[in-house]
Amino acid sequence: MYVLEGTVNIEGNDYGTKQLLIAKNATLCEFTLRADTSVYIFGGEPFEEQRFIYWNFVSTSREKIETAKQNWQAQNLAAFPKVPGDDQEFVPLPQPKLG
């Protein structure tokens, strides 16, 4: 579950905006949403292949993620064309936190 905005309470613990929550036991999951809370709920059987993730890039191949990172940093419009009507500034690739 991704908490877009608001607060979700699970077993007496509050989780807020922009938090990603993962249930270890998906057979039973109870939660309470506070007023004006929006969430995205994802589910299903786990993938057979291992998945790698870096920021917005998800793949079964580390090499594809590295290529995507390079294309994003270079603002390669062939790989990442502009979204029609989106006038937002370029969002730089987040750098990993050291330490």
Jmol script that loads the backbone (N, CA, C; Angstrom):
load data "model"
ATOM      1  N   MET A   1       0.849  -1.165   0.000  1.00  0.00           N
ATOM      2  CA  MET A   1       0.000   0.000   0.000  1.00  0.00           C
ATOM      3  C   MET A   1       0.897   1.231   0.000  1.00  0.00           C
ATOM      4  N   TYR A   2       0.557   2.191  -0.846  1.00  0.00           N
ATOM      5  CA  TYR A   2       1.268   3.460  -0.870  1.00  0.00           C
ATOM      6  C   TYR A   2       0.318   4.525  -0.345  1.00  0.00           C
ATOM      7  N   VAL A   3       0.739   5.262   0.684  1.00  0.00           N
ATOM      8  CA  VAL A   3      -0.086   6.321   1.256  1.00  0.00           C
ATOM      9  C   VAL A   3       0.199   7.603   0.470  1.00  0.00           C
ATOM     10  N   LEU A   4      -0.722   7.940  -0.413  1.00  0.00           N
ATOM     11  CA  LEU A   4      -0.550   9.144  -1.223  1.00  0.00           C
ATOM     12  C   LEU A   4      -0.616  10.382  -0.346  1.00  0.00           C
ATOM     13  N   GLU A   5      -1.650  10.440   0.489  1.00  0.00           N
ATOM     14  CA  GLU A   5      -1.755  11.520   1.468  1.00  0.00           C
ATOM     15  C   GLU A   5      -2.663  11.078   2.595  1.00  0.00           C
ATOM     16  N   GLY A   6      -2.426  11.627   3.765  1.00  0.00           N
ATOM     17  CA  GLY A   6      -3.235  11.279   4.922  1.00  0.00           C
ATOM     18  C   GLY A   6      -2.512  10.330   5.857  1.00  0.00           C
ATOM     19  N   THR A   7      -3.316   9.562   6.621  1.00  0.00           N
ATOM     20  CA  THR A   7      -2.758   8.668   7.632  1.00  0.00           C
ATOM     21  C   THR A   7      -3.485   7.335   7.625  1.00  0.00           C
ATOM     22  N   VAL A   8      -2.705   6.266   7.717  1.00  0.00           N
ATOM     23  CA  VAL A   8      -3.225   4.903   7.819  1.00  0.00           C
ATOM     24  C   VAL A   8      -2.777   4.359   9.171  1.00  0.00           C
ATOM     25  N   ASN A   9      -3.700   3.719   9.891  1.00  0.00           N
ATOM     26  CA  ASN A   9      -3.352   3.113  11.169  1.00  0.00           C
ATOM     27  C   ASN A   9      -3.399   1.603  11.021  1.00  0.00           C
ATOM     28  N   ILE A  10      -2.296   0.956  11.392  1.00  0.00           N
ATOM     29  CA  ILE A  10      -2.198  -0.500  11.359  1.00  0.00           C
ATOM     30  C   ILE A  10      -1.663  -0.959  12.710  1.00  0.00           C
ATOM     31  N   GLU A  11      -2.455  -1.766  13.395  1.00  0.00           N
ATOM     32  CA  GLU A  11      -2.064  -2.329  14.688  1.00  0.00           C
ATOM     33  C   GLU A  11      -1.550  -1.266  15.652  1.00  0.00           C
ATOM     34  N   GLY A  12      -2.227  -0.110  15.688  1.00  0.00           N
ATOM     35  CA  GLY A  12      -1.864   0.949  16.614  1.00  0.00           C
ATOM     36  C   GLY A  12      -0.741   1.853  16.165  1.00  0.00           C
ATOM     37  N   ASN A  13      -0.195   1.618  14.984  1.00  0.00           N
ATOM     38  CA  ASN A  13       0.883   2.457  14.448  1.00  0.00           C
ATOM     39  C   ASN A  13       0.354   3.307  13.306  1.00  0.00           C
ATOM     40  N   ASP A  14       0.684   4.603  13.323  1.00  0.00           N
ATOM     41  CA  ASP A  14       0.279   5.513  12.256  1.00  0.00           C
ATOM     42  C   ASP A  14       1.366   5.608  11.196  1.00  0.00           C
ATOM     43  N   TYR A  15       0.941   5.584   9.934  1.00  0.00           N
ATOM     44  CA  TYR A  15       1.838   5.750   8.793  1.00  0.00           C
ATOM     45  C   TYR A  15       1.274   6.875   7.950  1.00  0.00           C
ATOM     46  N   GLY A  16       2.144   7.785   7.513  1.00  0.00           N
ATOM     47  CA  GLY A  16       1.674   8.985   6.849  1.00  0.00           C
ATOM     48  C   GLY A  16       1.998   9.068   5.372  1.00  0.00           C
ATOM     49  N   THR A  17       1.781  10.266   4.870  1.00  0.00           N
ATOM     50  CA  THR A  17       1.938  10.592   3.471  1.00  0.00           C
ATOM     51  C   THR A  17       3.291  10.131   2.924  1.00  0.00           C
ATOM     52  N   LYS A  18       3.242   9.576   1.705  1.00  0.00           N
ATOM     53  CA  LYS A  18       4.406   9.131   0.935  1.00  0.00           C
ATOM     54  C   LYS A  18       5.122   7.939   1.560  1.00  0.00           C
ATOM     55  N   GLN A  19       4.400   7.134   2.346  1.00  0.00           N
ATOM     56  CA  GLN A  19       5.010   5.928   2.888  1.00  0.00           C
ATOM     57  C   GLN A  19       4.522   4.720   2.105  1.00  0.00           C
ATOM     58  N   LEU A  20       5.414   3.779   1.890  1.00  0.00           N
ATOM     59  CA  LEU A  20       5.104   2.526   1.218  1.00  0.00           C
ATOM     60  C   LEU A  20       5.096   1.435   2.278  1.00  0.00           C
ATOM     61  N   LEU A  21       3.981   0.714   2.376  1.00  0.00           N
ATOM     62  CA  LEU A  21       3.823  -0.319   3.394  1.00  0.00           C
ATOM     63  C   LEU A  21       3.701  -1.675   2.720  1.00  0.00           C
ATOM     64  N   ILE A  22       4.387  -2.662   3.261  1.00  0.00           N
ATOM     65  CA  ILE A  22       4.366  -4.002   2.690  1.00  0.00           C
ATOM     66  C   ILE A  22       3.926  -4.977   3.761  1.00  0.00           C
ATOM     67  N   ALA A  23       2.880  -5.751   3.461  1.00  0.00           N
ATOM     68  CA  ALA A  23       2.386  -6.760   4.396  1.00  0.00           C
ATOM     69  C   ALA A  23       3.192  -8.038   4.222  1.00  0.00           C
ATOM     70  N   LYS A  24       3.748  -8.537   5.305  1.00  0.00           N
ATOM     71  CA  LYS A  24       4.499  -9.787   5.233  1.00  0.00           C
ATOM     72  C   LYS A  24       3.566 -10.989   5.157  1.00  0.00           C
ATOM     73  N   ASN A  25       2.377 -10.859   5.735  1.00  0.00           N
ATOM     74  CA  ASN A  25       1.382 -11.925   5.668  1.00  0.00           C
ATOM     75  C   ASN A  25       0.155 -11.350   4.976  1.00  0.00           C
ATOM     76  N   ALA A  26       0.006 -11.646   3.708  1.00  0.00           N
ATOM     77  CA  ALA A  26      -1.062 -11.039   2.909  1.00  0.00           C
ATOM     78  C   ALA A  26      -2.406 -11.742   3.062  1.00  0.00           C
ATOM     79  N   THR A  27      -2.461 -12.798   3.866  1.00  0.00           N
ATOM     80  CA  THR A  27      -3.738 -13.493   3.999  1.00  0.00           C
ATOM     81  C   THR A  27      -4.727 -12.698   4.828  1.00  0.00           C
ATOM     82  N   LEU A  28      -4.248 -11.876   5.727  1.00  0.00           N
ATOM     83  CA  LEU A  28      -5.132 -11.050   6.543  1.00  0.00           C
ATOM     84  C   LEU A  28      -4.439  -9.726   6.808  1.00  0.00           C
ATOM     85  N   CYS A  29      -5.059  -8.669   6.371  1.00  0.00           N
ATOM     86  CA  CYS A  29      -4.459  -7.350   6.548  1.00  0.00           C
ATOM     87  C   CYS A  29      -5.574  -6.368   6.887  1.00  0.00           C
ATOM     88  N   GLU A  30      -5.545  -5.823   8.089  1.00  0.00           N
ATOM     89  CA  GLU A  30      -6.540  -4.840   8.498  1.00  0.00           C
ATOM     90  C   GLU A  30      -5.865  -3.497   8.705  1.00  0.00           C
ATOM     91  N   PHE A  31      -6.567  -2.432   8.296  1.00  0.00           N
ATOM     92  CA  PHE A  31      -6.041  -1.092   8.496  1.00  0.00           C
ATOM     93  C   PHE A  31      -7.215  -0.120   8.568  1.00  0.00           C
ATOM     94  N   THR A  32      -6.949   1.037   9.157  1.00  0.00           N
ATOM     95  CA  THR A  32      -7.947   2.098   9.270  1.00  0.00           C
ATOM     96  C   THR A  32      -7.408   3.339   8.592  1.00  0.00           C
ATOM     97  N   LEU A  33      -8.226   3.949   7.750  1.00  0.00           N
ATOM     98  CA  LEU A  33      -7.841   5.190   7.082  1.00  0.00           C
ATOM     99  C   LEU A  33      -8.452   6.361   7.827  1.00  0.00           C
ATOM    100  N   ARG A  34      -7.670   7.374   8.085  1.00  0.00           N
ATOM    101  CA  ARG A  34      -8.206   8.604   8.662  1.00  0.00           C
ATOM    102  C   ARG A  34      -8.927   9.374   7.565  1.00  0.00           C
ATOM    103  N   ALA A  35      -9.772  10.309   7.960  1.00  0.00           N
ATOM    104  CA  ALA A  35     -10.518  11.119   6.993  1.00  0.00           C
ATOM    105  C   ALA A  35      -9.555  11.780   6.015  1.00  0.00           C
ATOM    106  N   ASP A  36      -9.994  11.936   4.779  1.00  0.00           N
ATOM    107  CA  ASP A  36      -9.218  12.590   3.716  1.00  0.00           C
ATOM    108  C   ASP A  36      -7.893  11.886   3.419  1.00  0.00           C
ATOM    109  N   THR A  37      -7.877  10.566   3.541  1.00  0.00           N
ATOM    110  CA  THR A  37      -6.690   9.781   3.223  1.00  0.00           C
ATOM    111  C   THR A  37      -6.888   9.116   1.869  1.00  0.00           C
ATOM    112  N   SER A  38      -5.844   9.151   1.041  1.00  0.00           N
ATOM    113  CA  SER A  38      -5.864   8.475  -0.259  1.00  0.00           C
ATOM    114  C   SER A  38      -4.716   7.492  -0.301  1.00  0.00           C
ATOM    115  N   VAL A  39      -5.007   6.247  -0.721  1.00  0.00           N
ATOM    116  CA  VAL A  39      -3.982   5.214  -0.808  1.00  0.00           C
ATOM    117  C   VAL A  39      -4.081   4.489  -2.138  1.00  0.00           C
ATOM    118  N   TYR A  40      -2.982   3.877  -2.538  1.00  0.00           N
ATOM    119  CA  TYR A  40      -2.953   2.936  -3.660  1.00  0.00           C
ATOM    120  C   TYR A  40      -2.680   1.574  -3.049  1.00  0.00           C
ATOM    121  N   ILE A  41      -3.468   0.586  -3.440  1.00  0.00           N
ATOM    122  CA  ILE A  41      -3.277  -0.760  -2.929  1.00  0.00           C
ATOM    123  C   ILE A  41      -2.872  -1.668  -4.089  1.00  0.00           C
ATOM    124  N   PHE A  42      -1.765  -2.367  -3.900  1.00  0.00           N
ATOM    125  CA  PHE A  42      -1.243  -3.279  -4.907  1.00  0.00           C
ATOM    126  C   PHE A  42      -1.239  -4.671  -4.297  1.00  0.00           C
ATOM    127  N   GLY A  43      -1.424  -5.671  -5.128  1.00  0.00           N
ATOM    128  CA  GLY A  43      -1.381  -7.023  -4.580  1.00  0.00           C
ATOM    129  C   GLY A  43      -1.248  -8.063  -5.662  1.00  0.00           C
ATOM    130  N   GLY A  44      -1.170  -9.288  -5.241  1.00  0.00           N
ATOM    131  CA  GLY A  44      -1.064 -10.398  -6.172  1.00  0.00           C
ATOM    132  C   GLY A  44       0.046 -11.339  -5.778  1.00  0.00           C
ATOM    133  N   GLU A  45       0.197 -12.362  -6.554  1.00  0.00           N
ATOM    134  CA  GLU A  45       1.247 -13.349  -6.317  1.00  0.00           C
ATOM    135  C   GLU A  45       2.608 -12.737  -6.639  1.00  0.00           C
ATOM    136  N   PRO A  46       3.623 -13.109  -5.888  1.00  0.00           N
ATOM    137  CA  PRO A  46       4.970 -12.594  -6.173  1.00  0.00           C
ATOM    138  C   PRO A  46       5.446 -13.040  -7.558  1.00  0.00           C
ATOM    139  N   PHE A  47       6.260 -12.201  -8.187  1.00  0.00           N
ATOM    140  CA  PHE A  47       6.864 -12.556  -9.463  1.00  0.00           C
ATOM    141  C   PHE A  47       7.862 -13.684  -9.259  1.00  0.00           C
ATOM    142  N   GLU A  48       8.004 -14.539 -10.254  1.00  0.00           N
ATOM    143  CA  GLU A  48       8.989 -15.624 -10.175  1.00  0.00           C
ATOM    144  C   GLU A  48      10.409 -15.081 -10.287  1.00  0.00           C
ATOM    145  N   GLU A  49      10.603 -14.046 -11.140  1.00  0.00           N
ATOM    146  CA  GLU A  49      11.929 -13.481 -11.341  1.00  0.00           C
ATOM    147  C   GLU A  49      12.200 -12.399 -10.296  1.00  0.00           C
ATOM    148  N   GLN A  50      13.475 -12.235  -9.974  1.00  0.00           N
ATOM    149  CA  GLN A  50      13.867 -11.162  -9.068  1.00  0.00           C
ATOM    150  C   GLN A  50      13.686  -9.820  -9.762  1.00  0.00           C
ATOM    151  N   ARG A  51      13.217  -8.826  -9.036  1.00  0.00           N
ATOM    152  CA  ARG A  51      13.047  -7.479  -9.558  1.00  0.00           C
ATOM    153  C   ARG A  51      14.062  -6.552  -8.895  1.00  0.00           C
ATOM    154  N   PHE A  52      14.592  -5.624  -9.678  1.00  0.00           N
ATOM    155  CA  PHE A  52      15.505  -4.614  -9.182  1.00  0.00           C
ATOM    156  C   PHE A  52      14.813  -3.267  -9.316  1.00  0.00           C
ATOM    157  N   ILE A  53      15.046  -2.381  -8.361  1.00  0.00           N
ATOM    158  CA  ILE A  53      14.396  -1.075  -8.396  1.00  0.00           C
ATOM    159  C   ILE A  53      15.406   0.010  -8.061  1.00  0.00           C
ATOM    160  N   TYR A  54      15.323   1.091  -8.812  1.00  0.00           N
ATOM    161  CA  TYR A  54      16.080   2.301  -8.521  1.00  0.00           C
ATOM    162  C   TYR A  54      15.177   3.463  -8.893  1.00  0.00           C
ATOM    163  N   TRP A  55      14.720   4.206  -7.902  1.00  0.00           N
ATOM    164  CA  TRP A  55      13.834   5.348  -8.097  1.00  0.00           C
ATOM    165  C   TRP A  55      12.578   4.899  -8.829  1.00  0.00           C
ATOM    166  N   ASN A  56      12.336   5.382 -10.056  1.00  0.00           N
ATOM    167  CA  ASN A  56      11.138   5.006 -10.814  1.00  0.00           C
ATOM    168  C   ASN A  56      11.387   3.865 -11.793  1.00  0.00           C
ATOM    169  N   PHE A  57      12.558   3.284 -11.752  1.00  0.00           N
ATOM    170  CA  PHE A  57      12.914   2.234 -12.701  1.00  0.00           C
ATOM    171  C   PHE A  57      12.834   0.863 -12.027  1.00  0.00           C
ATOM    172  N   VAL A  58      12.099  -0.056 -12.649  1.00  0.00           N
ATOM    173  CA  VAL A  58      11.958  -1.422 -12.142  1.00  0.00           C
ATOM    174  C   VAL A  58      12.188  -2.373 -13.308  1.00  0.00           C
ATOM    175  N   SER A  59      13.024  -3.388 -13.088  1.00  0.00           N
ATOM    176  CA  SER A  59      13.325  -4.334 -14.157  1.00  0.00           C
ATOM    177  C   SER A  59      13.852  -5.638 -13.571  1.00  0.00           C
ATOM    178  N   THR A  60      13.843  -6.674 -14.406  1.00  0.00           N
ATOM    179  CA  THR A  60      14.499  -7.926 -14.030  1.00  0.00           C
ATOM    180  C   THR A  60      15.979  -7.868 -14.387  1.00  0.00           C
ATOM    181  N   SER A  61      16.409  -6.766 -15.000  1.00  0.00           N
ATOM    182  CA  SER A  61      17.786  -6.621 -15.463  1.00  0.00           C
ATOM    183  C   SER A  61      18.433  -5.373 -14.851  1.00  0.00           C
ATOM    184  N   ARG A  62      19.534  -5.591 -14.129  1.00  0.00           N
ATOM    185  CA  ARG A  62      20.288  -4.444 -13.591  1.00  0.00           C
ATOM    186  C   ARG A  62      20.839  -3.581 -14.729  1.00  0.00           C
ATOM    187  N   GLU A  63      21.209  -4.234 -15.833  1.00  0.00           N
ATOM    188  CA  GLU A  63      21.765  -3.510 -16.979  1.00  0.00           C
ATOM    189  C   GLU A  63      20.727  -2.545 -17.560  1.00  0.00           C
ATOM    190  N   LYS A  64      19.473  -2.984 -17.663  1.00  0.00           N
ATOM    191  CA  LYS A  64      18.420  -2.101 -18.185  1.00  0.00           C
ATOM    192  C   LYS A  64      18.219  -0.897 -17.275  1.00  0.00           C
ATOM    193  N   ILE A  65      18.318  -1.107 -15.977  1.00  0.00           N
ATOM    194  CA  ILE A  65      18.175   0.011 -15.044  1.00  0.00           C
ATOM    195  C   ILE A  65      19.337   0.981 -15.220  1.00  0.00           C
ATOM    196  N   GLU A  66      20.551   0.470 -15.363  1.00  0.00           N
ATOM    197  CA  GLU A  66      21.705   1.349 -15.576  1.00  0.00           C
ATOM    198  C   GLU A  66      21.543   2.158 -16.862  1.00  0.00           C
ATOM    199  N   THR A  67      21.062   1.522 -17.917  1.00  0.00           N
ATOM    200  CA  THR A  67      20.823   2.220 -19.181  1.00  0.00           C
ATOM    201  C   THR A  67      19.754   3.294 -19.002  1.00  0.00           C
ATOM    202  N   ALA A  68      18.687   2.966 -18.285  1.00  0.00           N
ATOM    203  CA  ALA A  68      17.618   3.941 -18.034  1.00  0.00           C
ATOM    204  C   ALA A  68      18.142   5.125 -17.241  1.00  0.00           C
ATOM    205  N   LYS A  69      18.988   4.866 -16.249  1.00  0.00           N
ATOM    206  CA  LYS A  69      19.572   5.952 -15.456  1.00  0.00           C
ATOM    207  C   LYS A  69      20.404   6.878 -16.345  1.00  0.00           C
ATOM    208  N   GLN A  70      21.228   6.286 -17.210  1.00  0.00           N
ATOM    209  CA  GLN A  70      22.059   7.092 -18.112  1.00  0.00           C
ATOM    210  C   GLN A  70      21.199   7.909 -19.072  1.00  0.00           C
ATOM    211  N   ASN A  71      20.159   7.273 -19.625  1.00  0.00           N
ATOM    212  CA  ASN A  71      19.259   7.989 -20.548  1.00  0.00           C
ATOM    213  C   ASN A  71      18.518   9.114 -19.842  1.00  0.00           C
ATOM    214  N   TRP A  72      18.106   8.876 -18.614  1.00  0.00           N
ATOM    215  CA  TRP A  72      17.388   9.914 -17.868  1.00  0.00           C
ATOM    216  C   TRP A  72      18.320  11.101 -17.594  1.00  0.00           C
ATOM    217  N   GLN A  73      19.531  10.807 -17.116  1.00  0.00           N
ATOM    218  CA  GLN A  73      20.476  11.881 -16.807  1.00  0.00           C
ATOM    219  C   GLN A  73      20.822  12.693 -18.046  1.00  0.00           C
ATOM    220  N   ALA A  74      20.901  12.026 -19.193  1.00  0.00           N
ATOM    221  CA  ALA A  74      21.220  12.707 -20.451  1.00  0.00           C
ATOM    222  C   ALA A  74      19.995  13.390 -21.057  1.00  0.00           C
ATOM    223  N   GLN A  75      18.834  13.227 -20.406  1.00  0.00           N
ATOM    224  CA  GLN A  75      17.558  13.755 -20.909  1.00  0.00           C
ATOM    225  C   GLN A  75      17.326  13.301 -22.347  1.00  0.00           C
ATOM    226  N   ASN A  76      17.571  12.022 -22.576  1.00  0.00           N
ATOM    227  CA  ASN A  76      17.418  11.395 -23.886  1.00  0.00           C
ATOM    228  C   ASN A  76      15.927  11.315 -24.228  1.00  0.00           C
ATOM    229  N   LEU A  77      15.471  12.192 -25.123  1.00  0.00           N
ATOM    230  CA  LEU A  77      14.045  12.251 -25.472  1.00  0.00           C
ATOM    231  C   LEU A  77      13.582  11.049 -26.276  1.00  0.00           C
ATOM    232  N   ALA A  78      14.517  10.320 -26.898  1.00  0.00           N
ATOM    233  CA  ALA A  78      14.125   9.100 -27.610  1.00  0.00           C
ATOM    234  C   ALA A  78      13.724   8.027 -26.600  1.00  0.00           C
ATOM    235  N   ALA A  79      14.435   7.972 -25.477  1.00  0.00           N
ATOM    236  CA  ALA A  79      14.128   6.981 -24.444  1.00  0.00           C
ATOM    237  C   ALA A  79      13.002   7.455 -23.528  1.00  0.00           C
ATOM    238  N   PHE A  80      12.966   8.757 -23.241  1.00  0.00           N
ATOM    239  CA  PHE A  80      11.967   9.332 -22.344  1.00  0.00           C
ATOM    240  C   PHE A  80      11.361  10.583 -22.985  1.00  0.00           C
ATOM    241  N   PRO A  81      10.415  10.399 -23.910  1.00  0.00           N
ATOM    242  CA  PRO A  81       9.808  11.563 -24.556  1.00  0.00           C
ATOM    243  C   PRO A  81       9.018  12.406 -23.558  1.00  0.00           C
ATOM    244  N   LYS A  82       8.910  13.683 -23.864  1.00  0.00           N
ATOM    245  CA  LYS A  82       8.137  14.593 -23.017  1.00  0.00           C
ATOM    246  C   LYS A  82       6.676  14.165 -22.991  1.00  0.00           C
ATOM    247  N   VAL A  83       6.037  14.341 -21.838  1.00  0.00           N
ATOM    248  CA  VAL A  83       4.616  14.054 -21.698  1.00  0.00           C
ATOM    249  C   VAL A  83       3.848  15.271 -22.229  1.00  0.00           C
ATOM    250  N   PRO A  84       2.952  15.068 -23.204  1.00  0.00           N
ATOM    251  CA  PRO A  84       2.202  16.208 -23.749  1.00  0.00           C
ATOM    252  C   PRO A  84       1.473  16.977 -22.643  1.00  0.00           C
ATOM    253  N   GLY A  85       1.651  18.281 -22.650  1.00  0.00           N
ATOM    254  CA  GLY A  85       0.982  19.138 -21.671  1.00  0.00           C
ATOM    255  C   GLY A  85       1.715  19.271 -20.353  1.00  0.00           C
ATOM    256  N   ASP A  86       2.818  18.550 -20.175  1.00  0.00           N
ATOM    257  CA  ASP A  86       3.582  18.632 -18.926  1.00  0.00           C
ATOM    258  C   ASP A  86       4.675  19.678 -19.104  1.00  0.00           C
ATOM    259  N   ASP A  87       4.534  20.792 -18.406  1.00  0.00           N
ATOM    260  CA  ASP A  87       5.494  21.880 -18.512  1.00  0.00           C
ATOM    261  C   ASP A  87       6.423  21.948 -17.304  1.00  0.00           C
ATOM    262  N   GLN A  88       6.490  20.864 -16.539  1.00  0.00           N
ATOM    263  CA  GLN A  88       7.318  20.852 -15.337  1.00  0.00           C
ATOM    264  C   GLN A  88       8.800  20.809 -15.703  1.00  0.00           C
ATOM    265  N   GLU A  89       9.622  21.284 -14.763  1.00  0.00           N
ATOM    266  CA  GLU A  89      11.068  21.230 -14.934  1.00  0.00           C
ATOM    267  C   GLU A  89      11.546  19.786 -14.923  1.00  0.00           C
ATOM    268  N   PHE A  90      12.716  19.571 -15.473  1.00  0.00           N
ATOM    269  CA  PHE A  90      13.352  18.258 -15.431  1.00  0.00           C
ATOM    270  C   PHE A  90      13.631  17.883 -13.977  1.00  0.00           C
ATOM    271  N   VAL A  91      13.302  16.662 -13.611  1.00  0.00           N
ATOM    272  CA  VAL A  91      13.572  16.147 -12.271  1.00  0.00           C
ATOM    273  C   VAL A  91      14.851  15.325 -12.344  1.00  0.00           C
ATOM    274  N   PRO A  92      15.907  15.761 -11.667  1.00  0.00           N
ATOM    275  CA  PRO A  92      17.159  15.024 -11.741  1.00  0.00           C
ATOM    276  C   PRO A  92      17.058  13.661 -11.067  1.00  0.00           C
ATOM    277  N   LEU A  93      17.902  12.761 -11.528  1.00  0.00           N
ATOM    278  CA  LEU A  93      17.961  11.418 -10.961  1.00  0.00           C
ATOM    279  C   LEU A  93      18.477  11.524  -9.523  1.00  0.00           C
ATOM    280  N   PRO A  94      17.743  10.976  -8.557  1.00  0.00           N
ATOM    281  CA  PRO A  94      18.237  11.013  -7.178  1.00  0.00           C
ATOM    282  C   PRO A  94      19.530  10.219  -7.040  1.00  0.00           C
ATOM    283  N   GLN A  95      20.430  10.738  -6.252  1.00  0.00           N
ATOM    284  CA  GLN A  95      21.689  10.049  -5.989  1.00  0.00           C
ATOM    285  C   GLN A  95      21.556   9.227  -4.724  1.00  0.00           C
ATOM    286  N   PRO A  96      22.178   8.068  -4.681  1.00  0.00           N
ATOM    287  CA  PRO A  96      22.086   7.232  -3.469  1.00  0.00           C
ATOM    288  C   PRO A  96      22.685   7.947  -2.265  1.00  0.00           C
ATOM    289  N   LYS A  97      22.073   7.711  -1.114  1.00  0.00           N
ATOM    290  CA  LYS A  97      22.593   8.288   0.128  1.00  0.00           C
ATOM    291  C   LYS A  97      23.751   7.431   0.622  1.00  0.00           C
ATOM    292  N   LEU A  98      24.825   8.082   0.963  1.00  0.00           N
ATOM    293  CA  LEU A  98      25.992   7.370   1.466  1.00  0.00           C
ATOM    294  C   LEU A  98      25.944   7.363   2.992  1.00  0.00           C
ATOM    295  N   GLY A  99      26.366   6.264   3.560  1.00  0.00           N
ATOM    296  CA  GLY A  99      26.454   6.202   5.014  1.00  0.00           C
ATOM    297  C   GLY A  99      25.444   5.395   5.590  1.00  0.00           C
TER     298      GLY A  99
END
end "model"
wireframe off; spacefill off
backbone 0.3
color backbone group
